[in-house]
């Protein structure tokens, strides 16, 4: 099987500079005090190779508003590097960092199941200047191993921007610690400095998580779902569709109850990538273990979901019957449309979905989308082109742009917000964060989304 990316409306790439400003939004300078934005129509007219500097994160100072702190800080909520690094069953983590980063992690360790899995090696000024702390890491790993009654399966070493600046060879340090305790010791990098690079922290941590899988005999009826650190919703139709194709064992790292079950992921006939940030890990597995991979995109447009399943089935030589699941989702949508026919949405990137694809889906379903708060990724412009045809004046803001400090919600009232960031911008609206750990996908994702919207609107 060839590596296949089964994606729909997801092929636009390479966005760089635009010059126009939104009709109702100015550049956000000291005199205008307006948040910078562009309309969907203006973005498309300028073209994907002419994106305004204000829309490109690494060309500006970053404004860490309350709207963005959930995903733009070392103490990020959800699955940041630290929590994601503990996805392997039985693993523990040693955080090697100055006190400020350690304090952020203490908040995370209060979550259920994490309080006894975090350990700290605090760095002082001498460590930062000389790198002296690197000699302490193997000893610290040994102390963790000796301290725990139930021995860890893996020790993850999480390091911060300090070691990025020092140029630390963490692979060598982990090898020395591994020799001392006789169990795997792996690095994960909480490097905010590399977030816009070729291999951002959340891409690297996914590769680390699956790096312990070793060559095993393949089972034609076994498949892995890669990408998320929590499972799909239990009633997701993808499980049933895979079984229709003859798959008997579906493994997700989040559902593995033991270290041995995790290692059994190496038996898979192929991997399904459900998040683009797992592509690097999937390709690494292909090279090491000869397990091919296929990518499925999370979508909220039901016709595109159907088309994606059709393409997926063709790639693996199967034909899926998804009619029941599509009908259920369509019924939920019809009920919602009947009850709330003229809703205006404001959509942020802090949700389980691509903000632009979700906005396009809602527009196609007959709703209004006043605003989108999101950085524009390499695959988003094709969505924007279609949004511009349906709703040319939909405003697009970059959450991290400094002029967002002047944002005024009165300029574009919304009935309901989607995403943690949009919640902050519209305190007067109904709020749906739509950012739970358990992941929506496919028709089940559409059903749960509109059910959740109805629930917050009723409140």
URNOR-V918866 format. One record per backbone hydrogen bond with DSSP energy under -1.0 kcal/mol. NH is the residue of the N-H (numbers start at 1). CO is the residue of the C=O. If there is no record, write none. Layout:
# URNOR-V918866
nh:NH co:CO
nh:NH co:CO
This chain:
# URNOR-V918866
nh:4 co:293
nh:6 co:295
nh:7 co:5
nh:16 co:48
nh:22 co:37
nh:25 co:22
nh:33 co:29
nh:38 co:396
nh:40 co:394
nh:41 co:392
nh:43 co:39
nh:44 co:40
nh:45 co:41
nh:46 co:42
nh:47 co:43
nh:50 co:47
nh:55 co:52
nh:56 co:53
nh:59 co:56
nh:60 co:57
nh:63 co:400
nh:65 co:63
nh:68 co:65
nh:69 co:65
nh:71 co:68
nh:72 co:68
nh:76 co:73
nh:77 co:70
nh:80 co:78
nh:84 co:80
nh:85 co:81
nh:86 co:83
nh:87 co:84
nh:91 co:88
nh:92 co:154
nh:93 co:117
nh:94 co:156
nh:95 co:119
nh:96 co:158
nh:97 co:121
nh:102 co:98
nh:103 co:99
nh:104 co:100
nh:105 co:101
nh:106 co:102
nh:108 co:104
nh:109 co:105
nh:111 co:108
nh:114 co:111
nh:117 co:114
nh:119 co:93
nh:121 co:95
nh:123 co:97
nh:128 co:124
nh:129 co:125
nh:130 co:126
nh:131 co:127
nh:134 co:131
nh:135 co:132
nh:136 co:133
nh:140 co:136
nh:141 co:137
nh:142 co:138
nh:143 co:139
nh:144 co:140
nh:145 co:141
nh:146 co:142
nh:147 co:143
nh:148 co:144
nh:153 co:90
nh:155 co:184
nh:156 co:92
nh:157 co:186
nh:158 co:94
nh:159 co:188
nh:164 co:160
nh:165 co:161
nh:166 co:162
nh:167 co:163
nh:168 co:163
nh:170 co:168
nh:173 co:169
nh:174 co:170
nh:175 co:171
nh:176 co:172
nh:177 co:173
nh:178 co:174
nh:179 co:175
nh:180 co:176
nh:181 co:177
nh:182 co:178
nh:186 co:155
nh:188 co:157
nh:190 co:159
nh:191 co:189
nh:194 co:191
nh:195 co:192
nh:197 co:194
nh:204 co:200
nh:205 co:201
nh:207 co:203
nh:208 co:204
nh:209 co:205
nh:210 co:206
nh:213 co:210
nh:219 co:267
nh:222 co:219
nh:223 co:249
nh:224 co:270
nh:225 co:251
nh:226 co:272
nh:233 co:439
nh:236 co:233
nh:239 co:236
nh:241 co:237
nh:242 co:238
nh:243 co:239
nh:244 co:240
nh:245 co:241
nh:246 co:243
nh:247 co:242
nh:248 co:221
nh:249 co:221
nh:251 co:223
nh:255 co:252
nh:262 co:258
nh:263 co:259
nh:264 co:260
nh:265 co:262
nh:266 co:263
nh:267 co:264
nh:268 co:265
nh:269 co:222
nh:271 co:292
nh:272 co:224
nh:273 co:294
nh:274 co:226
nh:278 co:275
nh:279 co:276
nh:282 co:278
nh:283 co:279
nh:284 co:280
nh:285 co:281
nh:286 co:282
nh:287 co:283
nh:288 co:284
nh:289 co:285
nh:290 co:286
nh:294 co:271
nh:295 co:4
nh:296 co:273
nh:305 co:301
nh:306 co:302
nh:307 co:303
nh:308 co:304
nh:309 co:305
nh:310 co:306
nh:311 co:307
nh:312 co:308
nh:313 co:309
nh:314 co:310
nh:315 co:311
nh:316 co:312
nh:318 co:313
nh:326 co:322
nh:327 co:323
nh:328 co:324
nh:329 co:325
nh:330 co:326
nh:331 co:327
nh:332 co:328
nh:333 co:329
nh:334 co:330
nh:335 co:331
nh:336 co:332
nh:337 co:333
nh:338 co:334
nh:339 co:335
nh:340 co:336
nh:345 co:368
nh:346 co:416
nh:347 co:371
nh:348 co:418
nh:349 co:373
nh:351 co:349
nh:352 co:434
nh:353 co:351
nh:358 co:354
nh:359 co:355
nh:360 co:356
nh:361 co:357
nh:362 co:358
nh:363 co:359
nh:364 co:360
nh:365 co:361
nh:366 co:363
nh:367 co:362
nh:368 co:343
nh:370 co:345
nh:372 co:395
nh:373 co:347
nh:374 co:397
nh:380 co:377
nh:384 co:380
nh:385 co:381
nh:386 co:382
nh:387 co:383
nh:388 co:384
nh:390 co:386
nh:391 co:387
nh:394 co:391
nh:395 co:370
nh:396 co:38
nh:397 co:372
nh:401 co:398
nh:404 co:401
nh:405 co:402
nh:406 co:403
nh:407 co:404
nh:411 co:408
nh:415 co:344
nh:416 co:344
nh:417 co:430
nh:418 co:346
nh:419 co:432
nh:420 co:350
nh:423 co:419
nh:424 co:420
nh:425 co:421
nh:426 co:422
nh:429 co:426
nh:430 co:415
nh:432 co:417
nh:439 co:231
nh:445 co:441
nh:446 co:442
nh:447 co:443
nh:448 co:444
nh:449 co:445
nh:450 co:446
nh:451 co:447
nh:452 co:448
nh:453 co:449
nh:454 co:450
nh:455 co:451
nh:456 co:452
nh:457 co:453
nh:458 co:454
nh:459 co:455
